[in-house]
Amino acid sequence: MTTALDQGRALTQRLNPQLETVLNDRYDDLVPGFAESLIEWAYGRHYARPGLDLKTRQLCTIAALTVLGGQTGPQLKVNIEHTLAAGAERREIVEAIWQMAVYGGLPAAINGLNAAKAVFEAQDMPR
């Protein structure tokens, strides 16, 4: 039987193979088990649910983070990367963000567009 943690780990391997390690290194000294808890709960119990495909779930996440405003910038950038990894096109991401101008206002949408622009530019840079 697959546990939610196993499902979450499998999903994050697809979206961002380093995510659990990054979270562990950043937060587990403050909150032991943080990385594992987030992977299990958010990815294993929510993102892995049936009913919506992963790309749609990620576009919903981008929309929600955009409406929440500028304080979610770091999370928005990570989820833009995850949404691209889930198969979304840049145009779909931009449109999801722009649609949120109706609900979160222009400042929230502009912050979201700035986050998307930063992610796209970073991906376009030669490595």
N, C-alpha and C positions, 0 to 999 in steps of 0.2 A: 504494500500500500504506500502510495506517495504522500508525504506530508506536505503541509502548506509551505514549510521551509524549503523542501526539495523543489516544489513547483516554483517558488519565488527565485530560488537560485538558478533554475533552468531558464526562467524568463529573463533574469538580469544578465545571464551569459549571452543572450541574444541582443539585448539592448545596450549593455555597458558591462563588459566582463570584469572590469576593475572596481565596480561600484561597491561591493561588499568590503573589499580591502580598503578603499578610500574612506568609507564610513567608519570602519573599524579603527583605522589610524587616526581619524579626526575626532571621534566622539567616545570610543569605548573606555578611555581613561576617565571620562567624566560620568558616563552612564554605561557601566558594564553590560554587555549584551545588546547595546543599541543597534549595531549593524544587523545582527541576526534578527532582532525584533522587527526592524523596519523591512527587511527582505521578506520575512515570513508574513507580516501583517499586510503591508501595502501591495507587495508583488504577488505573494502566494495566495492571499485571501481575497484580493480585490482585482488586480490586473489579470490574474489567471482565471477569473470566473468566466463561465459560458455566457452567451447572450450578446456580447459585443466583441468585435474583433479588436486586436491589440492597437491597430492604427487609430480606430475610432476612439478607444479609451484614451489614447495619448492625446488626440486632438481635443477631447473633453478636458483633459488635465491642463493643456495649454490655455484653453478658454478660461477655466477657473482661476488659474494662477494670474492670468492677465487681468481679470476683473478684480482680483484681490489687491492689485496695485504694485507699485515700485518696490515694496519691501520683499517681494517674492522673486526679484530679479535672478539671484543665483539658482533657485529651484527651477525657474522658468527656462533658463539656459540649458540646464541639465535635461529637462524634459523636452526641449526642442531637439536636442541631440537624440534622445530616446525615440522621439516621434519620427525623425528621419530614419533611424535604424529599424523602426517598425514598418517602413515602407511609404511614408507620406512624402509627397513632393513639397518643395519649398513654397510653392504657390498655395497649397492647401493650408500650410502653417500660417502664412501671412494672412490669408482670408479668414481663418479662425480667429486670429488676433484682431484683425480689423473689425470683424463682426461684433467684437466685445466693446467697441466704442459706443454702441447703442446702450449697453448695460452697465459698463464700468466708467464710461466717459472717455473723452479724448485723451486726457493725461494718462490714463491706464493703458489705452491702446498704443499711444506713442511709446510708453515705457516698454510694452511688449514688442513693438516693432524694432525698437533699439536693441532689445535682447536678441531677437531673431537676426538682425543685421550683424551683430557681433559674432554670433555662432556661425553664420554663413561665411563671413569674412575670414574667420579663423580656419574654417574647413577649406577655404579656397587658397590659403597661404601655402606656398611650397614648403615641403618638409625637408 
